[in-house]
């Protein structure tokens, strides 16, 4: 059985899993892969930015030195420069990221099978992973909106809240899992339909066939 229909789906799922995984660990493990970034301009602040991730925050000073805190799941943090407090209810939803990564990994493993039933499960799991990744992305949007709203209440310091690399990696992972689900589903249909591989043999017909002897 040809695997040409499944190779793109396998590649999409692998890349999506890697992106979801590194977003899940992100800050404080990798301080440059945050979800929301708070930049400070002007005032008497001694820090340049705060990187907010799934499990903690990293505070970057004016010398580009990062001090990271692992606060765990569902943490509450206060902005060191503005004193803005973000409650645990907003960070608790970020736990969907590792769940989406796990679902993507399961779909990736199932996509190697040549059994039609397993391929159906791989396609369904890919769409499940896409749904979970979409949910994680929507939570990221809500989290960004909350941080942006709270930070704008401070008038003494010029605060610029931006989406960070982890935010956009989640969006790319969402697109990849959707493409993978469609690709694996299409490949399964091609394998299940034998007529797509073996052309039908038809009797020749035409004007000369009328003179053919029986």
N, C-alpha and C positions, 0 to 999 in steps of 0.2 A: 504494500500500500504506500502510495506517495505521501511524503510528509511536507510537500511544498505549501500546502494550505495551512499548516499549523506552525511553521517556522516563524512567520511574523507575529502570531499570537504569543508564542513562547517568548520571543524577544521583548514584546510589549510588556508582558507580565513580569519578566525579570527586571526590566528597567523600572517599572512601577513599584515593584517590591523594594528595590534599593532606595528609591526616592522616599517611599513611605517609611522605611526603616530609619534612615538618617534623620528624617523629620521627627520621628518618634523619640529619638535620643536627644537630638538637637542641643539646646541649652539645658543644663550647664556643661554637657560633655563637649560639644562643639559650639563655641560662643558665637561664631559667625553664621550659624544656621538657626537663627531665631525666627519667631513667628511675627512678633511685633517689635518695632524698634522706636525708642523715644530719644530724640536728639534735642540737645539744649543749646540755645544761642543767647549770648548776652547775659546780663545779670552777674551775680557773684558766685555762680556755681563752679565747683572744682571738678566736675565730671563732664564728659563729652556726650555720653549716651548710655541708655540702659537697654540691654537686649533681653527680651522676654521669650521664654520657651515653654515647653511642656512641663518640665520638672523643676524649673528654677529660673533665675535671672543672672545676668552678668552685667556688672557696672564697669564701663570703660572710662578711664580718666583722660585728661587732656594729653597725656603722653602715650596714648593708645595701649595702655596696660589694663588688662581685664581681670576683675575680681569676681569670681562666680560663686553662687550659692545654690546648693542642691536642696530645694525646699520640699521635694516629694510631690505626690499626687494631691491635687486639690488644695494648693497652697494659697495663702493670702500674702500680698506684699504691698509695701508702701514705697512709693517713689522717693529715692534718696534726695532728689533735688527739689521736688515740688511738695512732697508729703502726701501726694494723692494715694489713697488706699484702694486697691482692687481686691474685692472679696473672693473667697474660695469658690463661690458658685460660678464664677466666670472661668476659672481655670480647671474646674473639675471636668468640664465637658471635653477638654483636650485629651482625655483618656481614650477617645474614639480613634485617635491616630494609630496606636499599636494594634488595636483590634482590626482596623482596615489593613494594616501591614500583614497581619497574620492571615487574613482571608485571601489577600493577594498571593501570599506564599503557597497556600493550599491550592489555589487555582493554578499556580505555576507548576507545582508538582503533578497535578492531575493532567495537565495538558500534554505530558510526555506519553501518555498511554495511547494505544492504538485500538482500544475497545470502545465501541460506540457508546455504551452506557456511561463509561468513565468520561468520555469526551463531552457527553451531555452534562455530566456533573461539573466538569471543568468550565463549560460555558456558563452554567447557572452560578457557579461560585465566582466567576469573573464579574458577572453583573451584580452579585451580592457585594463583592469588594468595591465595585464602582459606587454602589449606593452608600456604603459605609464611608468611602472617601469623600463623596459628596456631602454627607452629614458632617464629616470632620471639617471640610472646607467652609460650610455654612457656620459652624461653630467658630472657626477662625475669623470669619467676617464679623460675627457678633462680638467676639472678644476685641477685635481691632476697634470696632465702633465704640465700645464701652471705654477702652483706654483713651481713645481720641476725645470722647466727650468729657471724661474726667480731667484730662490734662488741659483742655482748653478753658477750664474754670479758673486756672491760675493766671493772673494778669501780670505779675511782677517778673515772670521769666518767659522768654520766647521759647515755646515748646513746639517741636515738630514731630508728630507721630506718623510713622510710615509702616506699610507692610514690608516684611523682611523676606529673605530667601526661603525660609521654611514655608511661608504662606504660599508662595508661587510654586514651590516644588509639589505641594499638595494638589494644586490645580493641574499641573502637568500629569501627576500620577492619576488623577481622575480621568483625564482624556485618554491616557494609555490603557487603563483598565476597561474603559468603554470600547475602544478599538479592539482590544484583545478579546473581549466577549463576543463581539460581532465576527471577528476573524475565526475564532475557534468554532463558533456556531455554523458559519459558512463552510468551514472545512469538514465538519461532521456531516453536513447535508451532502457534500460532494462525495464523501466516502460511502454514505448510505445509499446513494443513487448509482447503481451500476451502469445505467444507461449513459452516464456522463463520461465513462471510461471506455466503453465498448460500443462502437457505432452499430446501428441496425443494418442487417444485410437485406437488401431489397432486390427483387428480380428486375433485370433490365427491361425497360419498355420503350417502345418507339415505333417508328414506321417499319423498320426492317424486321421487327419481331413478328410481324404478321405473316412473313414468308418463312418463318422457322418451322421446320418439320416437327411433328409430335413424335 
